[in-house]
Amino acid sequence: MVSKRLSREAGHRRKFLAIIDDTPECERAVVYASKRAQSTNGVLVLLYVIEPDDFQHWLGVEKIMREEATATARAALDAYANKVRQKLGIEPELVVREGKPTEEIHKLIEEDQDIAILVLAAGAGKEGPGPLVGAVAGKGAAFPIPVTVVPQNLSDEEIDSLA
């Protein structure tokens, strides 16, 4: 059970959460979430989850790999945040977590009671819609808030008309 959402109460704003990763469709989720945040006077939250499986090495190597992964996460978040600032003039919240993506998404939703919508994008390739969308569809990671799934093949104009 998720804690009560506060986004409709005085002093709070509805937050749209988009996940940043290395999938090509991720950009579509950011475009949609940022447009929805702008059109509803909400807030955009960008989350990058570093998966710890990559750090199973000797301590010195692990530390360097973790630092590199954090730098990669920050660079990816900054790149998307800059695009949102330039196109829409809104300032997104940037969050980096380490862990399994679905678990970290759940934790962030529980911690930030203003997050009201999770926005994911579905890949259009033969490999399927992507791991997070697949998890939602398979109910293995049913999220406690509404999930909007944006098709990867939507253009900016089509997203404008929907958001």
N, C-alpha and C positions, 0 to 999 in steps of 0.2 A: 504494500500500500504506500502510495506516495503522499508526502505531506501536502497540506492544503496549498493551492496556488494563490499567490498574493497579487498577481498582476493586475487585477481589477480594483484593488483597494487604493485608497488615497495615498499618494506618495510613491506609488509603484508603477512600473511600466511593463507591459508584456514583452518578453524576450523570445527571440527566435534563435534557436541553436542550430548552427551548421557545422559539420565535421570536416576538417581539413585533412586530406591525406594525399597520396600520390596517384589517385585514380583520375582519369580525365574528366569524369562526370562531376567531380567535386565542385568544379567551378560553376556549374549550373545551379547547384544547391545554394551556393553563396549568392549568386545573382538573384535568385528567387527570394531567399530569406532577407537579403538586404532591401529589396524592393518592398516586401511586406512590412518590414520594420519601418521603412520610410513612410509608406502610405497609411500606417496605423499609429504613427508616432510612438513606435516601439523601439526596442534595442536589439542590435545584432550581436550575438555571441559566437565567436569562432573558436572551436576546440580542436587541438591537435593532440592525439594520443600516441605516445612513444611506447611501443611494445617491448617489454623487458626481455623477451626471448633472445634478442640479439646480443645480450650482454653476458652470455655464459662463458666467460674466459677468465684468465688470471686477473687478479685484482687491478694491476696497473693498466692492463689493456681494457678492462671493463670500465674503468674511470674515464679513459680517453674516449672510448666508444660512446659512453653516456653523454659526455660533453659534446661530442660531434653530433649526436642525435638531437640533443637539446638545441644546438646551434641551427641545425637543419629545420627543426620545428619552428623556432623563432623566425627564421628567414621566410619560411612558407607563410606563416601567419602575417608577418609584416608585408609580404607581397600582396596577399589578398586584402589586407586592411588598407593599404595604399590605393588599390583599385577602387574600393568602396568609398574612401574619402574623396578621391578625385571625381568619380562619377556621380555620387549622391550627396557628398558633403556630410556624411554621418560618421561618427566615431564608434567603431565596434569594440567590444570587450574581447580581449585575447587571453586564452587559457591553454596552458600546456600541462598535460597529465602523463603519468607513466603507469602502464598496466594494460589489461585487456580492454579493447575499445568499448565493448558493450557494458562492462562493469564500470568503467570510468564515466561513461555517458550517464548511467543510472546514478552514480554518486553525485555528479554535478547537478543533475536534475533535482535530487533530494536536497542538496545543499543550497541551491539557488531557487527559492520558491517563486521567483518571477519568470522562470523559464516555462513557457506555456506551449510551445510548438517546437518539435524537432523536424528539421528539414533535411532530407536525404535526396540524393539523385541516383536514378537507376541507369546503369550502363546499358548501351545498346548493342554491345558485342555478343558474340556467340558464347563467351565464357559466363554469361549470366548478368544479372543486374548489379552485382557487387556484393561483398560480404555482409555489410550492414543491412541492406535491403533484403538480402536472402535470409538473414537472421530474423528480421521482422516478419517476412512472409512465412517462414517456417515456425514462427511463434517461439523460437528458442530464446529470443531476446525481447519479448514483448515489452515495450516501453510504457511507462505510467502516464504519458501525456500523448496527445494526438501527434501522429507522424504524417508529414506531407512528403510524398515521393514525387520528385520532378524528373520527367524523362530527359535523358541526356541530349536528345535531338531537338529540344525546344530552342528557338532563337531568342535573342534579347527582346525582339518586338513581341513575340508570342508570350514571353514571360511578363513583359509590361502589361499586356492585356489581361493576364490572369492575376497578377499580384495587386 
